[in-house]
Amino acid sequence: MPDGIDTLVNAKPPVGTLTITGKWRVVDGTLVEDVEIDGNFMMKKMAKGNVEKTHPEQHSRLLAQAAA
């Protein structure tokens, strides 16, 4: 993990497929996540809302665990 962590989620929701890729990097002491969501319009909208809602808390927990 020289420059960060790459993530991949392949989901099979009831209405289509959904792929979420992410790149977690530390830039100037701040955790930065770049997310790409591939799927139909409704799946993208739902996934985007979930990412925006839950990931800041996940970042905080990850950093707290790393510091422990």
WOVENRA-V911670 format. One record per helix or strand. SS is the DSSP state (a for helix, b for strand). FROM is the first residue (numbers start at 0). LEN is the number of residues. If there is no record, write none. Layout:
ss=SS from=FROM len=LEN
ss=SS from=FROM len=LEN
This chain:
ss=b from=4 len=7
ss=b from=17 len=10
ss=b from=29 len=10
ss=a from=40 len=27
